[in-house]
Amino acid sequence: MQVLIPSALHSYTRRSLVQARGATLAELFADLDRQFPGICFRMVDEQQQMRSHIRVFVNGASIRDLTQPLPETDQVSIVQALSGG
């Protein structure tokens, strides 16, 4: 499936759109980490929870559950919140 990567994580992927597989969001993140080592740690913490500054949208709907099923035709967008003043 297509995964849109935020610019803050382009240092891992070198591009904004990548292909990845997974029956769940956790499996998708694992596949991304296999392809782009270290990227998963930037999105998921040590307790296997999505980091607070990361948002994931599947077909336009926000999800936070890593066990969320993902059909192969889904489009996933990862968004990283920006902070500052």
N, CA, C and O atoms as a CHARMM CRD file, in Angstrom:
* protein
*
  340
    1    1 MET  N      0.83500  -1.18200   0.00000 PROA 1      0.00000
    2    1 MET  CA     0.00000   0.00000   0.00000 PROA 1      0.00000
    3    1 MET  C      0.87600   1.23900   0.00000 PROA 1      0.00000
    4    1 MET  O      2.04700   1.18900   0.37400 PROA 1      0.00000
    5    2 GLN  N      0.29600   2.34000  -0.42000 PROA 2      0.00000
    6    2 GLN  CA     1.03000   3.59700  -0.44400 PROA 2      0.00000
    7    2 GLN  C      1.03500   4.22500   0.94800 PROA 2      0.00000
    8    2 GLN  O      0.01500   4.25700   1.63800 PROA 2      0.00000
    9    3 VAL  N      2.20100   4.72000   1.34300 PROA 3      0.00000
   10    3 VAL  CA     2.35200   5.38300   2.63400 PROA 3      0.00000
   11    3 VAL  C      3.00700   6.74100   2.39300 PROA 3      0.00000
   12    3 VAL  O      4.10400   6.83200   1.84200 PROA 3      0.00000
   13    4 LEU  N      2.31700   7.78300   2.81600 PROA 4      0.00000
   14    4 LEU  CA     2.85100   9.14100   2.72700 PROA 4      0.00000
   15    4 LEU  C      3.68000   9.41500   3.97500 PROA 4      0.00000
   16    4 LEU  O      3.19200   9.27900   5.09600 PROA 4      0.00000
   17    5 ILE  N      4.92100   9.79600   3.77600 PROA 5      0.00000
   18    5 ILE  CA     5.87900  10.00400   4.86300 PROA 5      0.00000
   19    5 ILE  C      6.06300  11.50700   5.09100 PROA 5      0.00000
   20    5 ILE  O      6.24900  12.25300   4.13000 PROA 5      0.00000
   21    6 PRO  N      6.01400  11.96500   6.35800 PROA 6      0.00000
   22    6 PRO  CA     6.22900  13.40000   6.60800 PROA 6      0.00000
   23    6 PRO  C      7.67200  13.80600   6.32400 PROA 6      0.00000
   24    6 PRO  O      8.58800  12.98900   6.41300 PROA 6      0.00000
   25    7 SER  N      7.85800  15.06000   5.98500 PROA 7      0.00000
   26    7 SER  CA     9.19400  15.53900   5.60500 PROA 7      0.00000
   27    7 SER  C     10.21900  15.34100   6.71700 PROA 7      0.00000
   28    7 SER  O     11.40200  15.15700   6.43100 PROA 7      0.00000
   29    8 ALA  N      9.79400  15.37500   7.96700 PROA 8      0.00000
   30    8 ALA  CA    10.72400  15.17900   9.08300 PROA 8      0.00000
   31    8 ALA  C     11.33900  13.77900   9.08900 PROA 8      0.00000
   32    8 ALA  O     12.37300  13.56300   9.72000 PROA 8      0.00000
   33    9 LEU  N     10.71500  12.83300   8.39500 PROA 9      0.00000
   34    9 LEU  CA    11.24200  11.46400   8.34700 PROA 9      0.00000
   35    9 LEU  C     11.86600  11.11000   6.99900 PROA 9      0.00000
   36    9 LEU  O     12.22500   9.95600   6.76500 PROA 9      0.00000
   37   10 HSD  N     11.99400  12.08300   6.12300 PROA 10     0.00000
   38   10 HSD  CA    12.60500  11.84100   4.81400 PROA 10     0.00000
   39   10 HSD  C     14.07500  11.45300   4.93100 PROA 10     0.00000
   40   10 HSD  O     14.63200  10.87800   3.99600 PROA 10     0.00000
   41   11 SER  N     14.70800  11.75400   6.05100 PROA 11     0.00000
   42   11 SER  CA    16.10200  11.34000   6.22400 PROA 11     0.00000
   43   11 SER  C     16.21600   9.80800   6.22300 PROA 11     0.00000
   44   11 SER  O     17.28300   9.26200   5.94200 PROA 11     0.00000
   45   12 TYR  N     15.11200   9.12400   6.53700 PROA 12     0.00000
   46   12 TYR  CA    15.09700   7.66200   6.49400 PROA 12     0.00000
   47   12 TYR  C     14.73600   7.14700   5.10700 PROA 12     0.00000
   48   12 TYR  O     15.37000   6.22200   4.60100 PROA 12     0.00000
   49   13 THR  N     13.71000   7.75000   4.48800 PROA 13     0.00000
   50   13 THR  CA    13.15100   7.21200   3.24500 PROA 13     0.00000
   51   13 THR  C     13.68200   7.88100   1.97800 PROA 13     0.00000
   52   13 THR  O     13.64800   7.28400   0.90200 PROA 13     0.00000
   53   14 ARG  N     14.17200   9.11400   2.09900 PROA 14     0.00000
   54   14 ARG  CA    14.65700   9.90600   0.96100 PROA 14     0.00000
   55   14 ARG  C     13.54600  10.28300  -0.02400 PROA 14     0.00000
   56   14 ARG  O     13.82800  10.78300  -1.11300 PROA 14     0.00000
   57   15 ARG  N     12.29500  10.04900   0.35000 PROA 15     0.00000
   58   15 ARG  CA    11.16200  10.42500  -0.49900 PROA 15     0.00000
   59   15 ARG  C      9.88400  10.49400   0.34700 PROA 15     0.00000
   60   15 ARG  O      9.84400  10.01600   1.48100 PROA 15     0.00000
   61   16 SER  N      8.86100  11.09200  -0.22500 PROA 16     0.00000
   62   16 SER  CA     7.63100  11.31400   0.53200 PROA 16     0.00000
   63   16 SER  C      6.60100  10.20000   0.37000 PROA 16     0.00000
   64   16 SER  O      5.68200  10.10300   1.18300 PROA 16     0.00000
   65   17 LEU  N      6.72400   9.36900  -0.64100 PROA 17     0.00000
   66   17 LEU  CA     5.75900   8.30500  -0.86400 PROA 17     0.00000
   67   17 LEU  C      6.50300   6.98500  -1.01400 PROA 17     0.00000
   68   17 LEU  O      7.39100   6.84600  -1.85400 PROA 17     0.00000
   69   18 VAL  N      6.12000   6.01100  -0.17700 PROA 18     0.00000
   70   18 VAL  CA     6.77200   4.70200  -0.21400 PROA 18     0.00000
   71   18 VAL  C      5.70000   3.61300  -0.26900 PROA 18     0.00000
   72   18 VAL  O      4.52100   3.87800  -0.03800 PROA 18     0.00000
   73   19 GLN  N      6.11500   2.41200  -0.57000 PROA 19     0.00000
   74   19 GLN  CA     5.24800   1.24400  -0.56700 PROA 19     0.00000
   75   19 GLN  C      5.61400   0.38400   0.63500 PROA 19     0.00000
   76   19 GLN  O      6.79300   0.17400   0.92300 PROA 19     0.00000
   77   20 ALA  N      4.59900  -0.11100   1.33300 PROA 20     0.00000
   78   20 ALA  CA     4.83400  -1.00000   2.47200 PROA 20     0.00000
   79   20 ALA  C      3.66300  -1.96500   2.57700 PROA 20     0.00000
   80   20 ALA  O      2.60900  -1.76300   1.97400 PROA 20     0.00000
   81   21 ARG  N      3.87400  -3.02100   3.36200 PROA 21     0.00000
   82   21 ARG  CA     2.84400  -4.04600   3.55100 PROA 21     0.00000
   83   21 ARG  C      2.61800  -4.28800   5.02600 PROA 21     0.00000
   84   21 ARG  O      3.49800  -4.07000   5.85900 PROA 21     0.00000
   85   22 GLY  N      1.40800  -4.74800   5.32800 PROA 22     0.00000
   86   22 GLY  CA     1.08300  -5.13400   6.68200 PROA 22     0.00000
   87   22 GLY  C     -0.41300  -5.31100   6.83000 PROA 22     0.00000
   88   22 GLY  O     -1.19600  -4.51100   6.31800 PROA 22     0.00000
   89   23 ALA  N     -0.80500  -6.35900   7.53100 PROA 23     0.00000
   90   23 ALA  CA    -2.22900  -6.61100   7.76200 PROA 23     0.00000
   91   23 ALA  C     -2.78400  -5.69300   8.84900 PROA 23     0.00000
   92   23 ALA  O     -3.99500  -5.49900   8.94900 PROA 23     0.00000
   93   24 THR  N     -1.88900  -5.12900   9.66300 PROA 24     0.00000
   94   24 THR  CA    -2.27100  -4.17300  10.70500 PROA 24     0.00000
   95   24 THR  C     -1.31100  -2.98700  10.64100 PROA 24     0.00000
   96   24 THR  O     -0.29200  -3.03700   9.95300 PROA 24     0.00000
   97   25 LEU  N     -1.64600  -1.93300  11.35900 PROA 25     0.00000
   98   25 LEU  CA    -0.76600  -0.77500  11.40600 PROA 25     0.00000
   99   25 LEU  C      0.58900  -1.15000  12.00200 PROA 25     0.00000
  100   25 LEU  O      1.62100  -0.67300  11.53000 PROA 25     0.00000
  101   26 ALA  N      0.60000  -2.00000  13.03700 PROA 26     0.00000
  102   26 ALA  CA     1.86800  -2.44100  13.63500 PROA 26     0.00000
  103   26 ALA  C      2.72900  -3.18300  12.61400 PROA 26     0.00000
  104   26 ALA  O      3.94100  -2.97200  12.55300 PROA 26     0.00000
  105   27 GLU  N      2.10800  -4.04800  11.81500 PROA 27     0.00000
  106   27 GLU  CA     2.85200  -4.77300  10.79300 PROA 27     0.00000
  107   27 GLU  C      3.35500  -3.83500   9.70100 PROA 27     0.00000
  108   27 GLU  O      4.44800  -4.02300   9.16800 PROA 27     0.00000
  109   28 LEU  N      2.55800  -2.83200   9.37300 PROA 28     0.00000
  110   28 LEU  CA     2.98900  -1.83700   8.39400 PROA 28     0.00000
  111   28 LEU  C      4.21300  -1.09300   8.91100 PROA 28     0.00000
  112   28 LEU  O      5.17800  -0.89900   8.17200 PROA 28     0.00000
  113   29 PHE  N      4.18200  -0.67200  10.18000 PROA 29     0.00000
  114   29 PHE  CA     5.33200   0.01400  10.76900 PROA 29     0.00000
  115   29 PHE  C      6.55500  -0.89900  10.79000 PROA 29     0.00000
  116   29 PHE  O      7.67300  -0.44200  10.54900 PROA 29     0.00000
  117   30 ALA  N      6.35100  -2.18500  11.07600 PROA 30     0.00000
  118   30 ALA  CA     7.46800  -3.14000  11.08200 PROA 30     0.00000
  119   30 ALA  C      8.07600  -3.26400   9.68000 PROA 30     0.00000
  120   30 ALA  O      9.29500  -3.35300   9.53600 PROA 30     0.00000
  121   31 ASP  N      7.22200  -3.27000   8.64800 PROA 31     0.00000
  122   31 ASP  CA     7.73300  -3.34000   7.28100 PROA 31     0.00000
  123   31 ASP  C      8.48600  -2.07100   6.91800 PROA 31     0.00000
  124   31 ASP  O      9.52500  -2.12600   6.26000 PROA 31     0.00000
  125   32 LEU  N      7.96100  -0.92500   7.34500 PROA 32     0.00000
  126   32 LEU  CA     8.67900   0.32600   7.10600 PROA 32     0.00000
  127   32 LEU  C     10.04800   0.29500   7.77500 PROA 32     0.00000
  128   32 LEU  O     11.03900   0.74300   7.19800 PROA 32     0.00000
  129   33 ASP  N     10.09700  -0.23900   9.00200 PROA 33     0.00000
  130   33 ASP  CA    11.36500  -0.29700   9.73100 PROA 33     0.00000
  131   33 ASP  C     12.33800  -1.28200   9.07600 PROA 33     0.00000
  132   33 ASP  O     13.55000  -1.07300   9.12000 PROA 33     0.00000
  133   34 ARG  N     11.81700  -2.34900   8.47200 PROA 34     0.00000
  134   34 ARG  CA    12.66900  -3.29700   7.75600 PROA 34     0.00000
  135   34 ARG  C     13.29800  -2.60800   6.54100 PROA 34     0.00000
  136   34 ARG  O     14.47700  -2.80100   6.24200 PROA 34     0.00000
  137   35 GLN  N     12.49100  -1.80500   5.85100 PROA 35     0.00000
  138   35 GLN  CA    12.98600  -1.11000   4.66400 PROA 35     0.00000
  139   35 GLN  C     13.85000   0.10100   5.00200 PROA 35     0.00000
  140   35 GLN  O     14.81600   0.40600   4.30300 PROA 35     0.00000
  141   36 PHE  N     13.48300   0.78500   6.08700 PROA 36     0.00000
  142   36 PHE  CA    14.14000   2.03800   6.47100 PROA 36     0.00000
  143   36 PHE  C     14.49500   1.95400   7.96200 PROA 36     0.00000
  144   36 PHE  O     13.79200   2.52400   8.79700 PROA 36     0.00000
  145   37 PRO  N     15.57900   1.25100   8.29900 PROA 37     0.00000
  146   37 PRO  CA    15.92500   0.99100   9.69400 PROA 37     0.00000
  147   37 PRO  C     15.93000   2.26100  10.56000 PROA 37     0.00000
  148   37 PRO  O     16.52800   3.28000  10.21100 PROA 37     0.00000
  149   38 GLY  N     15.23600   2.15300  11.70800 PROA 38     0.00000
  150   38 GLY  CA    15.18300   3.24600  12.67100 PROA 38     0.00000
  151   38 GLY  C     13.94100   4.10200  12.58400 PROA 38     0.00000
  152   38 GLY  O     13.65200   4.84900  13.51900 PROA 38     0.00000
  153   39 ILE  N     13.19500   4.02100  11.49300 PROA 39     0.00000
  154   39 ILE  CA    12.03800   4.90500  11.32000 PROA 39     0.00000
  155   39 ILE  C     10.92800   4.59700  12.33000 PROA 39     0.00000
  156   39 ILE  O     10.24100   5.50800  12.79200 PROA 39     0.00000
  157   40 CYS  N     10.75400   3.33100  12.67100 PROA 40     0.00000
  158   40 CYS  CA     9.66900   2.94900  13.58200 PROA 40     0.00000
  159   40 CYS  C      9.84000   3.59800  14.95800 PROA 40     0.00000
  160   40 CYS  O      8.86000   4.03100  15.56300 PROA 40     0.00000
  161   41 PHE  N     11.07300   3.66700  15.45100 PROA 41     0.00000
  162   41 PHE  CA    11.31500   4.26200  16.77100 PROA 41     0.00000
  163   41 PHE  C     10.89600   5.72900  16.80700 PROA 41     0.00000
  164   41 PHE  O     10.55800   6.24100  17.87400 PROA 41     0.00000
  165   42 ARG  N     10.91000   6.40000  15.69000 PROA 42     0.00000
  166   42 ARG  CA    10.48000   7.79900  15.63000 PROA 42     0.00000
  167   42 ARG  C      8.96100   7.93200  15.71500 PROA 42     0.00000
  168   42 ARG  O      8.44500   9.01600  15.98700 PROA 42     0.00000
  169   43 MET  N      8.22800   6.80500  15.47800 PROA 43     0.00000
  170   43 MET  CA     6.76900   6.83600  15.47400 PROA 43     0.00000
  171   43 MET  C      6.13200   6.09100  16.63700 PROA 43     0.00000
  172   43 MET  O      5.03100   6.43000  17.06900 PROA 43     0.00000
  173   44 VAL  N      6.83100   5.06500  17.15000 PROA 44     0.00000
  174   44 VAL  CA     6.28900   4.20400  18.20600 PROA 44     0.00000
  175   44 VAL  C      7.27200   4.18200  19.37200 PROA 44     0.00000
  176   44 VAL  O      8.47800   4.03500  19.17700 PROA 44     0.00000
  177   45 ASP  N      6.73600   4.33200  20.60100 PROA 45     0.00000
  178   45 ASP  CA     7.61100   4.37600  21.78000 PROA 45     0.00000
  179   45 ASP  C      7.91500   2.97600  22.32300 PROA 45     0.00000
  180   45 ASP  O      7.51000   1.97200  21.73600 PROA 45     0.00000
  181   46 GLU  N      8.62700   2.92400  23.44000 PROA 46     0.00000
  182   46 GLU  CA     9.05700   1.66700  24.03600 PROA 46     0.00000
  183   46 GLU  C      7.89100   0.83700  24.57400 PROA 46     0.00000
  184   46 GLU  O      8.03700  -0.37100  24.76200 PROA 46     0.00000
  185   47 GLN  N      6.73900   1.46200  24.82500 PROA 47     0.00000
  186   47 GLN  CA     5.55000   0.76100  25.30200 PROA 47     0.00000
  187   47 GLN  C      4.64200   0.33300  24.14100 PROA 47     0.00000
  188   47 GLN  O      3.49700  -0.06800  24.34800 PROA 47     0.00000
  189   48 GLN  N      5.16900   0.42500  22.93000 PROA 48     0.00000
  190   48 GLN  CA     4.43600   0.06500  21.71700 PROA 48     0.00000
  191   48 GLN  C      3.17100   0.90200  21.53700 PROA 48     0.00000
  192   48 GLN  O      2.12400   0.40200  21.12400 PROA 48     0.00000
  193   49 GLN  N      3.29800   2.19200  21.86000 PROA 49     0.00000
  194   49 GLN  CA     2.23800   3.16900  21.64700 PROA 49     0.00000
  195   49 GLN  C      2.74900   4.21100  20.65600 PROA 49     0.00000
  196   49 GLN  O      3.93800   4.53000  20.63700 PROA 49     0.00000
  197   50 MET  N      1.84500   4.73500  19.83800 PROA 50     0.00000
  198   50 MET  CA     2.26300   5.79100  18.92300 PROA 50     0.00000
  199   50 MET  C      2.69300   7.00900  19.71400 PROA 50     0.00000
  200   50 MET  O      2.04300   7.38500  20.69000 PROA 50     0.00000
  201   51 ARG  N      3.76800   7.61700  19.30300 PROA 51     0.00000
  202   51 ARG  CA     4.24700   8.82200  19.96600 PROA 51     0.00000
  203   51 ARG  C      3.20500   9.92400  19.82400 PROA 51     0.00000
  204   51 ARG  O      2.47200   9.97400  18.83600 PROA 51     0.00000
  205   52 SER  N      3.14600  10.79800  20.81200 PROA 52     0.00000
  206   52 SER  CA     2.07900  11.80700  20.87900 PROA 52     0.00000
  207   52 SER  C      2.11000  12.78100  19.70800 PROA 52     0.00000
  208   52 SER  O      1.07100  13.34000  19.35600 PROA 52     0.00000
  209   53 HSD  N      3.25300  12.99700  19.10300 PROA 53     0.00000
  210   53 HSD  CA     3.35000  13.94800  18.00200 PROA 53     0.00000
  211   53 HSD  C      3.09400  13.32000  16.62600 PROA 53     0.00000
  212   53 HSD  O      3.19300  14.00100  15.60500 PROA 53     0.00000
  213   54 ILE  N      2.76700  12.03100  16.60100 PROA 54     0.00000
  214   54 ILE  CA     2.50200  11.32300  15.34600 PROA 54     0.00000
  215   54 ILE  C      1.00200  11.08500  15.19100 PROA 54     0.00000
  216   54 ILE  O      0.33000  10.65700  16.12900 PROA 54     0.00000
  217   55 ARG  N      0.49800  11.36400  14.01700 PROA 55     0.00000
  218   55 ARG  CA    -0.88500  11.05100  13.66400 PROA 55     0.00000
  219   55 ARG  C     -0.85300  10.20600  12.39700 PROA 55     0.00000
  220   55 ARG  O     -0.05000  10.43900  11.49400 PROA 55     0.00000
  221   56 VAL  N     -1.73800   9.22600  12.35000 PROA 56     0.00000
  222   56 VAL  CA    -1.83500   8.35800  11.17800 PROA 56     0.00000
  223   56 VAL  C     -3.26300   8.43000  10.65600 PROA 56     0.00000
  224   56 VAL  O     -4.22700   8.31900  11.41400 PROA 56     0.00000
  225   57 PHE  N     -3.37700   8.61600   9.35900 PROA 57     0.00000
  226   57 PHE  CA    -4.66700   8.65900   8.69600 PROA 57     0.00000
  227   57 PHE  C     -4.72600   7.53500   7.67600 PROA 57     0.00000
  228   57 PHE  O     -3.82900   7.38600   6.84600 PROA 57     0.00000
  229   58 VAL  N     -5.78400   6.75400   7.74500 PROA 58     0.00000
  230   58 VAL  CA    -5.99800   5.66800   6.80200 PROA 58     0.00000
  231   58 VAL  C     -7.23900   6.02600   5.99700 PROA 58     0.00000
  232   58 VAL  O     -8.34100   6.12000   6.53800 PROA 58     0.00000
  233   59 ASN  N     -7.04500   6.22400   4.70000 PROA 59     0.00000
  234   59 ASN  CA    -8.13500   6.66000   3.82700 PROA 59     0.00000
  235   59 ASN  C     -8.82300   7.91000   4.37500 PROA 59     0.00000
  236   59 ASN  O    -10.03700   8.06400   4.24300 PROA 59     0.00000
  237   60 GLY  N     -8.04600   8.79500   4.98700 PROA 60     0.00000
  238   60 GLY  CA    -8.55700  10.05800   5.50200 PROA 60     0.00000
  239   60 GLY  C     -9.07300  10.02300   6.92500 PROA 60     0.00000
  240   60 GLY  O     -9.36500  11.07500   7.49300 PROA 60     0.00000
  241   61 ALA  N     -9.19400   8.84100   7.52200 PROA 61     0.00000
  242   61 ALA  CA    -9.69100   8.72200   8.89900 PROA 61     0.00000
  243   61 ALA  C     -8.52200   8.55600   9.86900 PROA 61     0.00000
  244   61 ALA  O     -7.62700   7.74400   9.63500 PROA 61     0.00000
  245   62 SER  N     -8.53200   9.32300  10.95100 PROA 62     0.00000
  246   62 SER  CA    -7.47400   9.25500  11.95500 PROA 62     0.00000
  247   62 SER  C     -7.57900   7.95900  12.75300 PROA 62     0.00000
  248   62 SER  O     -8.66300   7.57700  13.19300 PROA 62     0.00000
  249   63 ILE  N     -6.43300   7.28100  12.93800 PROA 63     0.00000
  250   63 ILE  CA    -6.40200   6.08400  13.78200 PROA 63     0.00000
  251   63 ILE  C     -5.18900   6.15000  14.70300 PROA 63     0.00000
  252   63 ILE  O     -4.17100   6.75300  14.36500 PROA 63     0.00000
  253   64 ARG  N     -5.31200   5.52100  15.87500 PROA 64     0.00000
  254   64 ARG  CA    -4.19400   5.44900  16.82100 PROA 64     0.00000
  255   64 ARG  C     -3.93700   4.01000  17.26500 PROA 64     0.00000
  256   64 ARG  O     -2.95800   3.73700  17.96000 PROA 64     0.00000
  257   65 ASP  N     -4.79500   3.11200  16.87300 PROA 65     0.00000
  258   65 ASP  CA    -4.71700   1.71700  17.29600 PROA 65     0.00000
  259   65 ASP  C     -3.77000   0.94600  16.37900 PROA 65     0.00000
  260   65 ASP  O     -4.03100   0.81800  15.18300 PROA 65     0.00000
  261   66 LEU  N     -2.68500   0.43900  16.92900 PROA 66     0.00000
  262   66 LEU  CA    -1.70500  -0.29000  16.12700 PROA 66     0.00000
  263   66 LEU  C     -2.22800  -1.63500  15.63600 PROA 66     0.00000
  264   66 LEU  O     -1.63200  -2.24100  14.74600 PROA 66     0.00000
  265   67 THR  N     -3.34700  -2.11300  16.21300 PROA 67     0.00000
  266   67 THR  CA    -3.93500  -3.37500  15.76000 PROA 67     0.00000
  267   67 THR  C     -4.97900  -3.15400  14.66800 PROA 67     0.00000
  268   67 THR  O     -5.63600  -4.10200  14.23700 PROA 67     0.00000
  269   68 GLN  N     -5.13500  -1.90900  14.21900 PROA 68     0.00000
  270   68 GLN  CA    -6.09500  -1.57500  13.16700 PROA 68     0.00000
  271   68 GLN  C     -5.81500  -2.39200  11.91000 PROA 68     0.00000
  272   68 GLN  O     -4.71000  -2.32600  11.36900 PROA 68     0.00000
  273   69 PRO  N     -6.80500  -3.16800  11.43000 PROA 69     0.00000
  274   69 PRO  CA    -6.59800  -3.91300  10.18100 PROA 69     0.00000
  275   69 PRO  C     -6.42300  -2.96000   8.99900 PROA 69     0.00000
  276   69 PRO  O     -7.04800  -1.90100   8.94200 PROA 69     0.00000
  277   70 LEU  N     -5.56700  -3.35100   8.06200 PROA 70     0.00000
  278   70 LEU  CA    -5.30100  -2.53400   6.88200 PROA 70     0.00000
  279   70 LEU  C     -5.41800  -3.38300   5.61900 PROA 70     0.00000
  280   70 LEU  O     -4.53100  -4.18700   5.33200 PROA 70     0.00000
  281   71 PRO  N     -6.49500  -3.21500   4.86600 PROA 71     0.00000
  282   71 PRO  CA    -6.53800  -3.88300   3.56100 PROA 71     0.00000
  283   71 PRO  C     -5.43600  -3.33300   2.65800 PROA 71     0.00000
  284   71 PRO  O     -5.00400  -2.19300   2.82400 PROA 71     0.00000
  285   72 GLU  N     -4.99300  -4.13100   1.72200 PROA 72     0.00000
  286   72 GLU  CA    -3.87400  -3.75300   0.86500 PROA 72     0.00000
  287   72 GLU  C     -4.15700  -2.52600   0.00400 PROA 72     0.00000
  288   72 GLU  O     -3.22600  -1.88100  -0.47900 PROA 72     0.00000
  289   73 THR  N     -5.41900  -2.20200  -0.19100 PROA 73     0.00000
  290   73 THR  CA    -5.78600  -1.05800  -1.03000 PROA 73     0.00000
  291   73 THR  C     -5.84300   0.25700  -0.25500 PROA 73     0.00000
  292   73 THR  O     -6.07500   1.30900  -0.85100 PROA 73     0.00000
  293   74 ASP  N     -5.63500   0.21600   1.06400 PROA 74     0.00000
  294   74 ASP  CA    -5.68800   1.44000   1.87200 PROA 74     0.00000
  295   74 ASP  C     -4.55500   2.38600   1.52200 PROA 74     0.00000
  296   74 ASP  O     -3.49000   1.97200   1.06400 PROA 74     0.00000
  297   75 GLN  N     -4.80900   3.66700   1.75000 PROA 75     0.00000
  298   75 GLN  CA    -3.76800   4.68000   1.63800 PROA 75     0.00000
  299   75 GLN  C     -3.51400   5.22100   3.04000 PROA 75     0.00000
  300   75 GLN  O     -4.44300   5.61500   3.74500 PROA 75     0.00000
  301   76 VAL  N     -2.25100   5.23300   3.42900 PROA 76     0.00000
  302   76 VAL  CA    -1.86500   5.63400   4.78000 PROA 76     0.00000
  303   76 VAL  C     -1.03900   6.91800   4.70000 PROA 76     0.00000
  304   76 VAL  O     -0.10700   7.02900   3.90400 PROA 76     0.00000
  305   77 SER  N     -1.40200   7.87600   5.53800 PROA 77     0.00000
  306   77 SER  CA    -0.63700   9.12000   5.64600 PROA 77     0.00000
  307   77 SER  C     -0.14500   9.24800   7.07700 PROA 77     0.00000
  308   77 SER  O     -0.92900   9.19000   8.02400 PROA 77     0.00000
  309   78 ILE  N      1.14600   9.42200   7.22100 PROA 78     0.00000
  310   78 ILE  CA     1.74600   9.66200   8.53600 PROA 78     0.00000
  311   78 ILE  C      2.02200  11.14600   8.62900 PROA 78     0.00000
  312   78 ILE  O      2.65100  11.73300   7.74800 PROA 78     0.00000
  313   79 VAL  N      1.54500  11.74600   9.70400 PROA 79     0.00000
  314   79 VAL  CA     1.69400  13.19100   9.89500 PROA 79     0.00000
  315   79 VAL  C      2.41700  13.41900  11.21500 PROA 79     0.00000
  316   79 VAL  O      2.08500  12.80900  12.23200 PROA 79     0.00000
  317   80 GLN  N      3.40000  14.29700  11.18600 PROA 80     0.00000
  318   80 GLN  CA     4.15400  14.61800  12.38900 PROA 80     0.00000
  319   80 GLN  C      3.84300  16.06100  12.76100 PROA 80     0.00000
  320   80 GLN  O      4.00100  16.97800  11.95400 PROA 80     0.00000
  321   81 ALA  N      3.39500  16.24100  14.00500 PROA 81     0.00000
  322   81 ALA  CA     3.06100  17.58300  14.48200 PROA 81     0.00000
  323   81 ALA  C      4.34100  18.42200  14.59900 PROA 81     0.00000
  324   81 ALA  O      5.41100  17.90700  14.92300 PROA 81     0.00000
  325   82 LEU  N      4.20800  19.68000  14.33700 PROA 82     0.00000
  326   82 LEU  CA     5.30700  20.62800  14.47800 PROA 82     0.00000
  327   82 LEU  C      5.06000  21.46000  15.71500 PROA 82     0.00000
  328   82 LEU  O      3.91400  21.72900  16.07500 PROA 82     0.00000
  329   83 SER  N      6.13100  21.86600  16.36400 PROA 83     0.00000
  330   83 SER  CA     5.97600  22.71300  17.53900 PROA 83     0.00000
  331   83 SER  C      6.91300  23.90700  17.39500 PROA 83     0.00000
  332   83 SER  O      7.80300  23.93000  16.54400 PROA 83     0.00000
  333   84 GLY  N      6.69500  24.84700  18.21200 PROA 84     0.00000
  334   84 GLY  CA     7.51800  26.04000  18.17200 PROA 84     0.00000
  335   84 GLY  C      6.65900  27.26900  18.32500 PROA 84     0.00000
  336   84 GLY  O      5.44800  27.17600  18.52100 PROA 84     0.00000
  337   85 GLY  N      7.28400  28.40700  18.23600 PROA 85     0.00000
  338   85 GLY  CA     6.51200  29.61500  18.46700 PROA 85     0.00000
  339   85 GLY  C      6.69800  30.65100  17.42600 PROA 85     0.00000
  340   85 GLY  O      6.09800  31.72300  17.50700 PROA 85     0.00000
